[in-house]
Amino acid sequence: MPRPDDAQDTQPALEPFDVEALVIGSGISGIGAAVALRQAGVRNLVLLEKADRLGGTWRDNTYPGCACDVPSALYSYSFAPNPEWTRAFAGQAEIRAYLTDTASRHGITPLIHFRTEVIRAQWQPGEARWHVDTGRGRYTARFLISAAGPWHEPLTPDIPGLADFPGPVFHSSRWRHDHPLDGTRVAVVGSGASAVQFIPAIQPQVSRLHLFQRTAQWVLPKPDHYVPRVERQLMRRFPAAQRALRNAEYAALEALGIGFRHPSLLRAVQRIGSVHLRATVKDPALRQALTPDYTLGCKRLLLSNSYYPALTRPNVTVHATAVDSIQGNRVVGADGSTAEVDTVILATGFHILDMPIATRVFDADGASLDDHWKGSPDAYLGTTVSGFPNAFVLLGPHLGTGHSSAFMVLEAQLAYVAAAVLHSRSAGWTSMDVRPEVQAAFRAEVQQALRPTVYNTGGCSSYYLDANGVNSFSWPWSTGRMRRRLDRFDAEAYTTTSRSPSSGSPRQ
């Protein structure tokens, strides 16, 4: 029997395949967008997925120990509460199953065209349609929603000699489950969120583990625990209890968010991180190597109860340095330290602000999103980009937070997208394009508000900063303000065209 999430695997695209709305991707953003659009009355829609299964980042990241660092009750759609989470912070397999189940229960799975990669999408003003070319033919659509996500394409560092390493080399998001690590010597390059999770999982297996850490991370204790069956039964029987838990966790994280906007308030939280480090790492030299030199919150917050203890084990060496080169099976640090290893695992993150989809979406003149952005992604309310009519970017620029759930951001955006589509339909618009001066004013407002935040003043280099050194990632206010700002579709911010009923000609 075929898997339900592969239901459209063998269905070829028609020539042309015309829809009202086309969604790129079937991760949390794509599934959420499809549900929101259907609730807004859009029935003629399709999701294009280049892989053979849905799930996005939770399909791709299967490394040992992979789990969420946001409480489970918050890491879910408000329209699909899940009383069955078995941990306070759900693991990868459970999140992926939740997404599969949500897509199935809301009738989204049959709308997904799997193994259909977007090659080029371009706006055609004469037709007021997006032409989307794929490996399986052309699609045309009135509305284009990019749900490709920023945690999608792995970032591989340009390390001299890496291509000539004689053993396996793989990124944490492309884990080689066919390559056993038992008794081997492993080098881990990078100390971000994935490394913090998989290092404790593989440390007991390997003979030697060398961590090359360019930057020390703040790691806080993780209040994770098994959710007893009786508690799950309570949540199932009394949905109000689950809503109360979700609201309480939201309030707690929003309180933490105040500190991101007023960094002096983060000192108390930073002390928790310092105490956690002192309590688990007794060796002064190792503790010094693991002590960050920037304010907590400047980089993504990390949570773990097992990361620091794993680094104290006899078979682990922490190299507090970047990797300079690889010579044969020797990894050479910028400080001159070396390690002979059998396997190299890259925990080097993703193309966050240089997202590959930006090179595949083009305006009417053939300029890509990447051409428009010139290294600094920009979108009005993180959602619409001038010059790209009838198009929306989910989890786009300016909307990232260091304290809340991606689902909170996403659902705020989806309310705006659904309202935009409904308004466009009722007003008889053929196209809507955010005014460039409106987009520029929003960007200036965001950059002004970001100046005092920990993201900009914390003294670190993070993925929040784009190729030009500008923070194009972060939202400088509360998620409550985000939801209020995106709750109303502001038609006056857009240049629109419509077709005259009598002449059929466009009017503006």
Secondary structure, DSSP 4 states (H G I P E B T S, - for coil): ---GGGTTTT-PPPSSEEEEEEEE--SHHHHHHHHHHHHTT--SEEEE-SSSS--THHHH---TT-B-SS-TTTSS-TTS--TT-SBSS-BHHHHHHHHHHHHHHTT-GGGEE-S--EEEEEEETTTTEEEEEETTEEEEEEEEEE---SS-SBPPP--TTGGG-SS-EEEGGG--TTS--TT-EEEEE--SHHHHHHHHHHTTT-SEEEEE-SS---EE-----B--HHHHHHHHH-HHHHHHHHHHHHHHHHHHHHHHHSGGGGHHHHHHHHHHHHHH---HHHHHHT--SS-TTSS--EE-SSHHHHHTSTTEEEE-S-EEEEETTEEEETTS-EEE-SEEEE---B-SSS-GGGGTEE-TTS-BHHHHHTTS---BTTTB-TT-TTEEETT-TT-B-SSS-HHHHHHHHHHHHHHHHHHHHHHTEEEEEE-HHHHHHHHHHHHHHHTTSHHHHSS---TTB-TTS-B-SB--S-HHHHHHHHSS--GGGEEEEEE-TTT--EE-
